[in-house]
Amino acid sequence: MPTEKKTTKPAAKAKTEAASKNGKPYEMHVIPNTHWDREWTYGYQETRMLLIDFIDDLLKMLESKPNYWYLMDSQTVPVEDYLEVRPENRKKLEKFISNGQLEVGPWYTAPEEHNINGESIVRNLVMGHRLAKEFGGKPMKVGYSPFGYGQASQMPQIYQGFKIDTTIFYRGIGTWDTPRSEFIWEGPDGSRVLGSRLGSKARYNFYFNVWRPIAYGMYWGDRQYFWDMEGLPFHLCNDQDYMGHFYLVDPQKKYRKEKLVDLILQARDDEKQHHLTRHLGFLHGMDSTAPDPIEFEILADAQKEIKDDKIYFSSLSTFMTRVKEEVDWDSLEIKYGERRHPGPSSPGAHIWGDVVSSRPIIKMLNTRTENALQRWAEPFTAFSWLLGAEYPYKILEIAWKNLLINHPHDSISGSGVDQLEKDMVYRFEQVQGISDGVLRRALQNIQLNVDNSDLDKREIALTVINPSPYSRTEMLTAVVDIDERLQYGDFSLFGTDGNKVPIHVTERHRDEQVVRNLIDVTLALIGQRVTFQFMAENIPALGYKTYIMKPEGRRMGTPVTLTPSLNTLENEYLRVCIDDDGTLEMLDEQTGQIYENLHYFVDEGEAGHAWQHLAVPHDKKINSVGCPIEITLVESTPFKATYSVTYKLQIPAGVEYLHKEASEDPTHGWHADKRTSEMKEYPITSFFTLRKGAKALEVKTVWDNNCRNHRLRVFFPTGIAAKTSNAEAAFDVVQRDIDRPEGSPFYETPNPTHPHYRFVEVNDGKAGFAVLNDGLREYEVTDNEDRAIAVTLLRSYMMSLCTVTARWEVHPEQELAQCIGPQERRYAIYPHAGDWARGEVFHAAENFNLPVKIAQVGRHKGKLPKSLSFMELEGAGLVFSGVKQAENGKGLIVRLFNPTDKAVKGSLKFFKPIKKAQLVSLEEIPEKEIKLTNSKTVPLSVAKKKIVTLELEF
């Protein structure tokens, strides 16, 4: 991963006299560790083979020294990956995990918090804790997360939910922001943890300041290999393999004992400038580095030579416990909310936050699989379990592990080799496949319990299923297969109240559908396939509603159109006009606000890499306004209308590079000078869809990316005099300043981009404008009067890896980073009244991300009514996160949160009586029993910005 560029100097002659603090000796905690990227420079399997060698060596060292401790980068997944190949070593590992010599957890994997949702963060910690216990130990209770590109605002509360009251990280915070290492970090709900950014060189200070000079005679910046160095270099150099790395098969070290005292005391003096206590964290490890027996000699000799201070092998837990015991709490700075301070205006100290726009396919697949697993498979499986079905714990665990092993920072950020993307796509597909299969089985069991015994044999039932914890009314499209023997000429649709429901048939043709009988042979349903549209009114919260199709000669329709005039879409809430330049003019009927010049594209050069967008010096920025366009009416029915607009851009084919040898700056491989003079046709087509009753305009944009090294964004000028943007984050809505006055961390920088989850919004208190998405992670709000929301659709770059710190290895052959080929993005435009809370932007984002499903079923006897809510969440502002079987297997876990700045009262209603309800921590440890006055309703009182987890027994 990228690290800060620093000037290298040999350690100066240090003072050897006592360097006590408050009359007590300094204690230097040497904490051996590795930073283990599961996949990054190499794909997973090659990395795992390195892991096997590493843990084999580590076990030998742990066995030889009972006072040797090792930090497994706060993860448990490396142990699992190792044991899959070395199952015979399980007892050895369990011994060292149980006695604390090997610290694992609290995480399962090492996630990047701005690319995943809050439920995934919590479940990562749940899985990490569970496996640490299964391996015979306790999870490390330090929030060690040096792997994040900034820290999410709610992490203090999340950590406290696992009884973790200390944290260590360094991206998003530094000496420019926090001069001393220790600080208090307070989340938006008021939760606090003791934070540390460590000191000099953060997680590898002992490694670079002491061990490397002693073992190799090299310092921080010595990164060049010379052919006459001792050791055996090995490299495959045929024309297919030459891009691979050299390996030193027999590296030669030398113990330079004469440097020992000076190096350690100099390191001590460096750390003293940062730490507020006499306990100094000396972290010894680097990316994917193995332990070295020389460590034992260094510590043994240091303990003999250094009399006035203490130095010893320690664990991260011990170090943070000592700091917590001795720190002067009154002297600590308090840092609030998300930590995304970019640092000084220099590439070396960049927060590397632009990872949110690299490899967009990964981000979109992640959002869709999180939705499939968390919001469809688990909830309806839980309800099916309450109806008597078995809970498929093991297959869901497999799905969760596949999802979570896609969440390590370099994986979900896309900041690795192409093999990483290939493997992640495969794992996402496994999660999707499991989620779909589990959901179908749950819905089948639920349907078995629904009473449709009163249907005539020629009637067909449609069960509309709502994944949201509130009722929804939506325009739906059903595709129904009708047996030819039913002799449907025309048909009507009826609601549960017996009233006829207006429909509009869009297609009808003869077809065959497969019918699986797992006892008999597979059958064929022969007849006609009918596609029709209708409005489903008041679909119950996290439940279903049944509609009945009946054959008859007349059906109820409606003559209303959503395209009242040329190039115009209009329903009850919105009027959208497509202008001659392809931009939109939108009227929000609720507020009377008119938005103009919406939806234009800007394409610009990209000279950066996975971690950072860098502008091309002599750029050609291409704006879709002014380019030829083509407008087509695609569909117009009483329920839905779609226009397409094709923007016929021409953009540069790529960028022209100055070869890296021509530049004195080694920090980024090759250096782009300008975009090419060669231009390519670059048509982009956007489909604008407005549905009856919808408050948002849906957009699908498709194109074929045939160019390289560029960034494509879509702009929405709001004209709203907003001072801040509001973006969904993990269990929160984060408010960020738009303007950057003096004193802002972004002062005198280019207008920054920021991460968001499902929406970004601006408002002036009276009217607001939101852009919704299902996997686009990066936005900017312009700092001019337009207050335009810009969302990044694609960032195409040459693959570069900072394998050698402060230098970049360039891999132009890794084409997936360029995103070549067909592209599709989905987003929606949602104007509203008031701020984001009053405008129910969360509901709009949820509806866009979680469309309802429809099941076609026949006649069957059951005990459940034709319409039912399994669970309903009441309370304006409360947001549902997930429901699953409790870790103890006894009840249900329900999680929700309040992202607003005010306390909210509400309730959680269930379809069956609750025997016991209690508040539990995120770790699912009981905290407080809840008294119920109604057996089916749990009262809620949720403080501002609070996450609530309930355990319910039925």
N, C-alpha and C positions, 0 to 999 in steps of 0.2 A: 504494500500500500504506500501511497505518497507520504513523505515525511518532510519536516521543515529542513530547509537548507541552512547549514550552519558553518561558520568558519572553523577550520580544524587547527588546533595547536597542540603540541605535546604538553603534558601536564607540567606546570611550573613547580619549582622546588617548594614544597609545603612546609609549614611550621610543624615541628614535632612536639611542641609543648602541649600541655593540657588545653583542651578547647571545650570546657564545660559550659553548661547552660544552667543558670540558677544554682550553681554549686554541684550539679550532678553531671556525670559523664554523658557524652553523646552515645546513643546506641544505634549502630548501623545494622539495619535488618537486610541481609542479603537474601533476596527472594528469587530462586531459580525458576524460570518459566519459559514458555515458548508462546509465540503468537501463531496459532495454527489456522491458516486459511484452508478450509476444506477443499476448495477449488479456487484457483486464481491464476498463477503463472502456468500451472499445468491443470489438466482435467482431473476429475475426482480420482480415477483409478491410479494414475501415476502418483498423485499426492498421497493416496492411501499407502502405496508401497513405501514411500518415504516415511510415513507414519509408523508402519510396522517396524522398520529399522530403528526409528527414534524410540519407540516404547520398549523394544527389546533392550536397547542400551540403558534406558531409564530404569527399567526393572533391576538390572544389575547394580546400578548405583544406589537405588533405594535399599536393596538387600545388603549392600556393603556398609552403609552408614545410617544408623537409626536416627541420627539427628539431622538428616538431610530431608528437606521439604521441597515439594515441587507443585507449581501452579499450572494446571491444565487450561490456561487461558479462559477460565470461568465457564467452560463448556463440559458437557458430558458426552456429546456425540463422538469425539475421538475415541473414547473407550469402547463404545459400541462398534465403531468401524473397525477397530483393532481386533476385538474379540470375534468378529465374524470370520476372521482369518486365523486367529490364534486362540480358539476356544479353550485350549489346554491351559492357558495362562490366567483364566478367570479368577481362580482362588488367590493367586499372587496379587492380582490387581485389587481384589476385594480386601485383602489384608491391608494394603497400603492406603486404600480409600477409607477403610473403617478406622485405622489408627491416626488418620489425619495427615500422613506424610504426603499423600497425593490429594490435592484439593481440586474437586470437580464441582461444577455448577457455580452459581445458581441457574445458569442458562442451559438449555439443551443445545442450541446453536448460538452463534454470535450475531444477533440481528442488527440491521440498520433500521432505526426506528421511524424514519420519515417515508419509507416505502411500503410499510405494512400497517394494518389497522391495529387498534388497541387490543382487540380480542386475541389476535395473533401474538402480541407481546406477552400478554398474561399467560396464554397457553404454552408459550415457549418456556416461561419460568416454571409453570406447573410440571411440564414434562421433564425439565432439568432436575427439579426437586425429586420427582418420582424415581427417576433412574439413579440418582445419587443414592437414594435409600435402597433401591434394589441391588446396587453394587456394595451394600453393606455399610455405607457411611452416612454422613450428613452433608447436605449441600452447603457449599461455602456461602456464608451470609454477608457477602460484600458485593455491592452493585458495581462490579468491575466491568466496564464497557468502554475500553479505549478504542473500540472498533467502529463506533458510530460517527457519522459525519454531522455532528451536532447532536443535541439531546432533546428529546420530546418534552413538552411542558409538564406532562403528568407523571414523569418518571419518579419524582419523590413519593407521590401517593402510591404508585404501583409497587415501588420497593417496600414502602411501609406495610403494604398488604401482604408481604411475605416476611415480615419482621426483619427487614434489611434496613438498617439505619445509617449506613455509610455507603458512599459511592466514589468511584475513581474514573475519571475520563479526562481528556485533554483537547479534543476537537470541539470548537465552539467556545473555548475559554483559554486564557493564557496569561502571561505576565502583563500584557497590555490591558487586560480586563480585571485580573485578580493578581496583584503583585505577590501576595503570599499564597503558598500552596493550599492551605486549608481555608474552607469557607462553609457557610451554611447555604444549602440550596432549598428554596421554598417553592412548592408547586402552587398552582392557582387556587387550590382548595385550602391552603395553609399547611399542608403536610411538609415536614422538614427532614432532611437528612444531612449528615456531615459529609461534605464533599472534599475531594483532594484532586488536584491536577498533577500530583507528584512534583518533581522538581526538574533539574537539568536533564534534558533528553528523555524525560518522561519514563516510559516503560522499558527503556534499555540503557539507563544511565550507568549502572555497574558494568554492563556488557561492553559499552564503548569507552568508558573512562578508566576502567581497570583491567578487565579480562583481556580484551583484544590487544592492548599495548603489551601486556605481559606474555600472551600466548603467541602473538604474531608480529609484535613490534609495530603495529599499525594503529592509527587513530581514526576519529570519526570520518574524515573525508578521504581516507586512503582507500580508493575503490578500484584501482587499476591492477590488473594481473600482468606480470612480466614472465616471459617464457622460461627464464632461467630460475624461477622460483622452484623450490623443492616440492616434490609430489608428482603424481602421474596424471597429467591432463588427458582426458578421453573425450572424443567428439566424433560422431558420425558425420561424414562430410560428403556423402554422395549427393546427387542433385535433388533427391527427394527429402533428405533428412538434415541438410546443412543448416536449416534455421533453428535446429534444436540447440540446447545449451551444451557447453563443455562441462564435464564433471571432473573434479579432482578426486581420483579414486584413492589416493594415498596421501592426504594432506599432512604436511609436516609442521608440528608446533615445537616451540622451545620455551621452557619456563625461564623467564627473565626475572629472577628473584630480586635482582638489584633494584628494579623499578618499583617494587611492591609498596614500600612504606610511603614514598612520595606520591604515588598514584592514588592510594587510598586516602591519604590525608588531604590531597588536593580535591578529590571527589567529595570528601566530607565538607570541606570549606565551601565548595560550590553549592552543595545542598543546603548548608546553613543559611544561605541567602534567601532560600525559598520557604523553608519550613518554620512553623511557629513553635514546635516542640523540639525536644532533644532526640526524638525518634525520627531517623532518616531512612526513607525507603530506598534501598539499593536493588533495583530490579535487574536481574541478569537473564537476558534472553532477547531474541530477535525473531523475525519472521521465519517460521519453520526450522528453527535451529535445534540441534540435539544437545543434550547435556554433555559435559566434558569432565573427566576425572581431575583435570588440573584445578578445578574449582576447590577440591578438597585440600590440595597443597596450598593454594592461595589463602584459604581461610585459616588453616592450621598455622601457617607462618605469620599471618597478620595478627592472630590472637597472641602469638609470642612476642612480636615486635611492638605492637601498639598497646601500651600499658594504661594510658589515661582514659581511653574510650573503649567501648565494647563493640565488637563486630562478630556476627554469628549468622548461621543459616536461620531463616525465619519463614513464616508463612504470611500470606497477605492478610489473613484473618487476625493473626497475632499483631502484626504491624498496625492495622487500623484500630484494634482494641486499645493498644498502648497510646496511640494518638488521641483517641476519644477520651481516655482516662486523664490525660495531662493537658489537653489544649485549654487555653483561656477562652471560654465561649464568648465572653463579652468583647473580645478583640476581633471576632470573626466578621468578615463582610457577609452580607446576605445577598444572594443572587436569586432573582425571581423568574419563574416561568422557563420557557424554552431557552436553551443555551446554543445560540447560533451566531455568536460574535465572530465576524470574519477574520479578525486579527488585522495587523498592519497591511497596508496596501502593497502587498508583494506576493508573487505567485507562490513562494515557498511557504507562506503562512496561510494559504488559502484553506478555507474550511472544506473544500472539495464537495460542496453541496450540489454541484451540477450533475452528480450521479443520478439524480431523479429523472433526468431526460435521456440517459443512455439506454440503448437496447430497449425501445418501448414495448416490444412484444412481450418481454418478461413482465413488465409492470401491468400490462393489460391482462395477461393470463393469471397473474397473481390475484388481481382484484376479482376476477371471475371465479377462480377456484376458492378464494376466501368466501365469496357469496354462496357458492354451491355447497360447501362443507358447513360453514357456520350458520347460514341463514335458511338453508333448505334441508340438508340431510340431517343434521343434529336435532333441530327442533321437532320435525315431524317424526323422526325416529323416537324421540322422547315421548311424544304424545301416543305413538303406537305402542310403546312400552307400557304406558299407563292403561292402555286398553288390553293388556295381557300378552303382547308379543315379546319375544326375547330381544334384549338390547344388544346390538352387534358391536360390542365393545372392541374386540380385537381388530376387526376390519376397519373401524373408525380410527383406531390407534395407528394403523398402517397409513391411512390417509393423512392423519395429522403429522406423522413423522416425515412423509414425503413433502408435505407443505413446509414444515419447519426447516428441513434441510435445504430448502430453496431460499431461506431467509437470512443466511449469513451475509454480512455486509458486502463482501465482494461479489457474492452470487446475485442477490436481489438488486444490487447496484449495477450489475452488468459490467463490472470493471475488471474483467478477466478475459481469458482466451475464448475463442469461438466454441470450443468443446463445452465450456461452461453453459453457454446458451442452449446448445443442443441437449445436454443432459437435463437442464432445467425444464425445457419444453416437454421432454418425456415425462418427468416427474409430475409436472402440472397435469398432464394428460392422465396419469394414474390417479391423482387426487380427484379429477373430474369424473373419471370412470367409476371410482368407488362411490363418490357422492351421488352420482346419478342412480347407480344400482341400489344403494341403501335407501335413497329417497323413494324410488319406485316401489320397493318392497314395503316401506312404511305406509305409503299412500294406498297400496293394495290392501293392507291390513285394516287401515282406517275405513276404506270403502266397503270391506266385508261387513263392517259394523253399522253401515248406514242403511236405513230401512227404505228401500225402493220397491217393496213388494207390491205396492198398489199400482205399479206401471202396467199398462196394457202391453201385450207381447210385441206390438208394433212400435212401441214408444222407446225412445233413446234418452238416457239421462246424461247430462253434462255437469260435471262437478267442477266448479271454479274454486281454485285454491289460492288463498291469500297468505303470503309469507310475512306480512307486516303486523305489528301488534296493535293496529288500529284498523277500523273498517275502511275500505277503499271502493270508489266508484270509478270504473274505467271502461273505455271502449276496447273491446277484445275481438280477435279474429279466431274463429274455430274452424278446424279442418276435420270433417266428420265423414266416416266411411259407413255407407248404408247398404245393408244386404239387399240384393236385387229382389229377393222374395218378399220383402216388406212392401214392395210396390209403392214407394214414395213418388208421387207425382210432384206435388208441392208440399210444403210443410210450414208449421208455425212453431214458435218458441214460447214457452210459458214459464213464469217464475213460480216460486214456492207458494205464492199467494193465489195462484190460479189465473193471474192476469197475463194477457198476451204481451210479449216483448217485441218491439220493432226490430227487424233484421234487414240486412242487405246482402244478397248473394252476389259474390264477385266471380265465382268460378264453379263449374260443374262438369265432371267428365267420368267416363267409365274407368274403373280401376280395380286392382286386387290388393288385398292387404293380408300379411301373414298373421296367423293365429297360432300361438304356441300352446300346446298341451303337453306338459312335461311327463305325462303318463302315456299318452297316445302319440301318434305321429303328428307332425306339423300340418296344420290345415290352412286353407285359403278362404278368405272372405271376399266374395265376388259381388260387385255391385257398382255403386257410384260414389265418387268422392266429391263432397260439397264444401266449398269454402264460403263462409259468411261472417258478417260483422254484426255486433250488437253491443249495447251498453249493459254492463253488469253493475247493478245498483247495490250499494251497501254490502259488499262482500265482508262477512264477519272477520274480526281481527284474528290473525293466526288460526284461521279456520277455513271453512268451505261453505259454498252455497250451491244448491242444485237447480238446474234448469232442465225442462223437459221438452224434447222435440216430438211433435205429433204430426202424422201425415194428414193433410187436408188440402182443399183446393185453394184456399185464400190465406195469404199471410199478411201481417201488418208491417208496413214500411213507412218511410217518411221522405218527402220531396226536398227536404232541406239540403243545401249544398254548402261546402266549406270553401268554395272558390267563387265568390260573388262577382268578381271581375278579373280582367286579365292580369296575370302575374301577382295575384293576391290570395292570401289564405286568411280565413276569419272564422272564429267560433265565439262562444259566449265571453271569453276572457281576453283574447288577443286578436289583433289585426296586423298582418304582416304583408308588406308590399316589397316586391323585388325590384330594385331600381335598375336603370339601364347599365350601370357599371358593375352589377352583380352584388352590390351591398343591399342590406335590408333596412327598411324603415318599419319600426315596430311600435304599435300603440298598445299600452297596457290599459285595458278597459276599466280595471279596478281603481287605478290611481289617476288616469288621464295623462300619464307621462308618455312622451314620445321619445324614442331612441332612434338615432339616425346613423347611417354609414356603418352599420353593424356587419361584421363578418367579412373581412378582407384578409388576404394572405400577404405575408412578408417573408421572402426568402433571402438569406444572407450566408456569407461564407463561414466555414468552421475550420479553425486552425488548432482546435484543442484536442482533448482526449476524453476518456470515459469520465474522469473526475472533474473536468473543468472546460467550460466553453471559452474559447479564445477567438476574438475577432480577427479576421484577415486584414492586414494593414491597408491594402488598396482594394477595398471591397466593392462589389457591385450588389447593391440591395435592390431586389426586384419586388415590386408591389403589384398585386393583382388588379388594383384600381387602374383603369386605363388599358388593360389588356383586352383582347376580344373575348366575348362571352357568348354562351348559348343557353337559353332558358327553355325548358320543356315541361309541360304538364304531364306527370307520370301517372297519377291516380287522382280521381275525384269521385267520392261517394258521399252519402249523407253522414258517414261516420269518420271519414279519414280522407285527407288530401295531401298529395306530395308533388312538389315541384323539384326539378333538378336544375342546377346551374353548373355549367362547365366553364372553368376559367382557363383560357388558353395561354398559359405563361410560356415564356422562354427563359431559361436560366443557364448560367455557366455550367459546363460539364463537370468541373472540379476546381481545384486550386493548383497553382504553380508553386513548386517547392524550391527553396534553396537547400541543397544537400547539407546535412548536419556538419560536415567538415568545413563548410564555408562559413559557419557561425562560431563565435567564441563562447556562446552560451550553450551549455550542454543540457539544460534542464528539460528540453522537450524535442528529442529526436530530430526530425526534419522541420524546417521552418517555412511556413506558407508566406509567400510574398504578395500574391494577388490571385484573384479568380481567373480562370482560363478565358481566353478570347473565344474559344469554341462554345457555342450556345446549343442547347438541346430543347426540343419541344417538351413541355412539362405540363400537360393538361391535368387539372384537378377538378373532380366533379363532387359537388355537395348536394345531397338530397335533403330537402327541408320538408318535414312532415308535421302536420297539425291534426290532432284528433279531436273529436267532439268531446267537450267537457274538460279538455286538457289545459293546464295553466302554463305549460312549458312547450317550446318549439323544439322538436327533436331534429338532430342533424347527424347524418352519416356522410363522411367525406372519404372518397376513395381516389387513389391515384397509383401510378406505377413509378416508383423511385428509380430512375435510370441515371442519376447523377451522384456525385460523391462530395464529401466534405462540405456539407451545408446544413443550415438549420432552418426549418420551416415552422412558422408560427401563424396562428389565426388571431385576429384582433377584434375587440368589441368595444368601441368608444362609448362610454356610459354617460359622459357629461355630468356626472354626479359630483358635487363638491364634497367628496369624502376625504377625510384625513388619514383613514386607515383602511386596510383590506382585512377581510375576515376569511379564514381558511380552516376547513376541517382538518384536525390532527387526531392523534390517538386519544380518545375519550375527551376531546376538547374542541373548541373553536378558538383559534389563535388570532389575536389582533396584531397587525404589523403596521408600522408607520409607512406612509407612502413617501412623504417628503423626507429629505435627509439633511436637516440643519446641522450646524456645527455642534459637535457633541454626540451626534449619531454614530454608531459603529460603522455605518455605511457612508459617512461623510466623505465627499470628494472621491467617491468610487462611481463606476458606471451604475445606472439604475439596476438594482439587484433583482434576480429571480428568487423565488421561494418555493418550498414544497407545499403540496396540499393533497388531501385525499379525494373525497368525492365532490367537493365544491369549493369555489372561491367566490367571494361576494363583496360588493361595496354598497354603502347606503348613506343617506344623509338624515336618517331618522324618520323621514316621511315616505321615501321610496327607495327601493333597492334593486340591484341587478346582480344575478348570480349566473355563473357558468357551471353546469353540472358535467360530470364525466364518469367513465367506468374504467379508469386505468391510466389517465394522463396525469402526470405528477408535478409538472413544473408550470408556474405562472409568473407573470410580472404585471404590476399595475403602473402605468406610465405616470410620471410626476409632472405632467402638463395638465392643461384644463380638460383635455379629453378624458382623463382618468380611464384610459382604455385598459381592459383586461386582455392580456396576451397569454395564450396557452400554447405551449410547445407541442407540436404534433410529431416532429422528427428531428433528431440531431444525429447526423451522419458524419463519422470521423474516421481517421486512420488509426488502427489499433496500435496503441503504444503502452508499454508496461514499464513502470519504474522499478524493475527488478534490481538494478543497481541504483541505490538511493542517489538522487540528484542527477541521474542520467536516465535516459529512456531508450529501451530497445523497441524498435519500430517493426511492426508486422503488417505490411501492406497486403500480404496474402490472406489475412483473416478478414474475409469479406462481410461476415455477418454484422460487424460493427458499422458497416456502411448502410445497412438496411436496404440493400438492393432488392427490387422486385415489388409485387403488389402490396399496397398498404390500405388499411381501413381504420378509421377512427370514429368513435361515437361520442357525442356530447349533446348538451341541450342548453337552451337559453331560457332563463326563468326570471322575468321581472316580477316584482312583488311590492306590496305595501309594507311600510315600516322597516325595522331592522331585520336581521336574518332570523331571529327567534320568532318575532311576530309574523314574519312572512313565511314561516314553516318551511324553511329551506331544507332542513333535514328530511322532512317528509318528501319533498320534491326529489331530492337526491336518492332517497330510498326507492321511491316509485320508479325512477329511471333505471336504477341498478337491479331492481328485483321485480321484473314483470310477473304478473300472476300466471298460474298454469291452469290448464283445462284438461280434465280426464273424461273420456267417453266410456260409459258403462251401461250395463244392462240391468234387468230386473233382479233384485235380490232382497232377502229378508234380513233385517238387522235391528239393533236396539237404539241406534243414534238417529236423531232427526235429520231432515234433509238440509238443514242449515245450522251451523254450529261454530262458535268461537271456542277454541281450546284455551286461549290465554289472551287477555286484553290488558294493555297498559294505558292507564289514564293519568293525566297530569301534563298540562301544557309545558313543553320544553324537555320532558324526559325522553331519553333515547334508549332503545333496546340494543343490547350487544350480543347476547346469545343465551341459549338454554341447552343443557346437556344433562346426562346422568352424573350424579356426584361421584367424586373419586372413591368414596366409600361404598358406592353401589346401592345406597339406601333410598335416596331421593333425587330430586331434580335440583340442579344449580341454575339459577336465573340471574343474569347480570344486566344492569342498566346503568345509565349515568345521566347527570344533569350538567350540560355544557354551558348553562346560562350563569349570569352573575347574581342570581337571586335564588333563595330557597324555594322549592316546589313541593307542594303536597299532591298526592295522587294515590293510585291503588293499582293492584295487580289482581285481575279477576280470572278464575279458573273454571273449567267445565265440571269439575268434581270436587268434593269436599277435601280440605287439607287437614291432616291430622296434627302436623307440627310445622311451624315456620320459625326460622331463625336467621339472623344476620350472621354471615361468616366472612372471614377475610378472603382475599384473593387466593390465598393458599388453601382455602376451604377449611379453616380452623374455626370452630364455633365461637361467636362473640356475645350474642344476645338473643334470647328467645323473644319472639313477637307474639303479643296477645291478639287473638282474633275474635272479633265480635260477630263476624260473619264467616262461616266455615269455608266459603269459596272465595273470599276476598282478603288480600293482604294489604293493610294500610301502609302508605309510604310517606315519609317526610325526608326529602333529600336536600341537603345543604348545597350551596353553590359549588359548582365544579366537582361534585362528589361522585365517585364510583361506588355503586352498591351491589353486593353479591348476596343472594338469598339461597338458603337451602330449604327445600320444601319436601315433606313426606306426606304421602297420600294413603 
